Amino acid sequence: MLYHLAYPLPEPVRAAHMALVADVAKRFRIRAEYKKVEPHLTLKTPFEEVDPDRLGALDTLLDRFAATHAPAPLAFKGFGYFR
């Protein structure tokens, strides 16, 4: 199974992103595939984990990291995607 680590975009950024994508999709007659994935910032590209027990350890590690590090400011320039 593939997993990825992502940070969901907060409101009002999420709503603005969704409105922009919907407008572009309508103008260029693009299928609504974009609705399947919530707007997010990718922290780790897709990876495969075959041992589900290790996912619990990853969750614990991320919780520990979040508890001991202050939030950092984010600045966006351009965009990208993975295939």
N, C-alpha and C positions, 0 to 999 in steps of 0.2 A: 504494500500500500504506500502511496506517496503522501508525504506530509510537507508542510512548509510553515515557517514562522512569520507571522504578519502582525502589524499594528493597525487596527481598524481606524479609519479617519474619523475624527470627532465632528460633531455638528458645530458650526454651520458648514464646515469644509466638505463634509460628506454630501450634504444636500446640493451645494454648488457644483460639486463634481458630477453628481448624478444628473442634474439639469443640463449641464454642458454636454455630457456624453449622449443623453437622450436627444438633444437638439442636433448634434452631428449625425447621429444614427438616422434621424428622420430626414434630414436634408440629403443624405447620401444613400438612403434606402438600405441601411445596414440592418441585418437581422438583430434581434434583441438578445443575442448571446451575452452581451455585457451585463445583463440583469442577473446572470447566474453567480457572479462574483461580487461581493461587497467591495467598495473602494477601500484600499488599504496600502500601507507602505510595507514592502517585502523586506523582512529582516534576514531571512535565510531562504535561498531558492529551494525549489522542491527537492526532497531527498527521500530515499526509501529506507524504512526501518523494518527489518524482518522480525525483531524480537520485541513484542509489545511491552515486556517488562522494563525495557530501557526507556520507554516513553515516560513512565512515572519518575524515573531518575532525572530526565530532562526537565520535566515540570517542576520538580523540587529545586533543581539548579537555577531555573529561571526565577522562581519565587524568591530564592535566597538572594539572587543578584538584584532583583527589583527592590527588595527590602533594605539593601545596603548601599544603593547608589541613588543619587538625586536625579530627577528628570533632567534631560538636556534639551536645549532649544533646537528646533528643527528649521532648516531653510531648504526650500525646494527650488530647483532650477532644471527645467526640461523634464523629460519623462522617459521611461523605458519599459520594456516588457521582456518576458522570457518565452521561449518556444521549446 
